[in-house]
Amino acid sequence: MPQFNEMKVQLVEMQSQLTDKLERIVKNVTKEANSDWSEQAQERENDEVMDALGNEVRRELKLVNVALHRLNEGEYQYCADCGEDIAIARLKVLPFTQHCIGCASKRD
């Protein structure tokens, strides 16, 4: 698996960045509300946006965690659908993918 060391480093870095980003989002959403009613309305709208961002970050973090697990299990380079090899070039561009280009195209 030495050919995947570069991807593992990239995935671990992504994991760290996404975790930090999620912590900042959670901190922002859970901060104390402003006492001014008009400010509270704006904050609630902002909270909805932050919540949506948090959901997207959670989704990405889950994909990264699955990729790291697959890497540790020796399954990283194999498509989760058909079992064929995922092209190294694809993994370098999209290190958390679980699907070869053929199966990914069918899913879209």
Residue pairs with C-beta under 8 A, 6 or more apart in sequence:
1 71
1 74
1 76
3 88
4 71
4 76
4 77
4 91
6 92
7 71
7 76
7 91
7 92
7 95
8 68
8 71
10 95
11 64
11 67
11 68
11 71
11 95
11 96
12 68
14 60
14 64
14 95
14 96
15 61
15 64
15 65
15 68
18 57
18 60
18 61
18 64
19 61
21 57
22 54
22 57
22 58
22 61
25 50
25 53
25 54
25 57
26 54
28 50
29 47
29 50
29 51
29 54
33 40
33 43
34 40
34 43
60 96
63 96
63 98
64 96
66 96
66 98
67 76
67 95
67 96
67 97
67 98
70 76
70 98
76 86
76 91
77 85
77 86
77 88
77 91
78 84
78 85
78 86
79 85
79 86
79 98
79 99
79 100
79 103
80 98
80 99
80 103
81 99
81 100
81 103
81 106
82 100
82 102
82 103
84 100
84 102
85 100
86 97
86 99
86 100
86 101
87 100
87 101
90 97
90 100
90 101
91 97
97 104
99 107
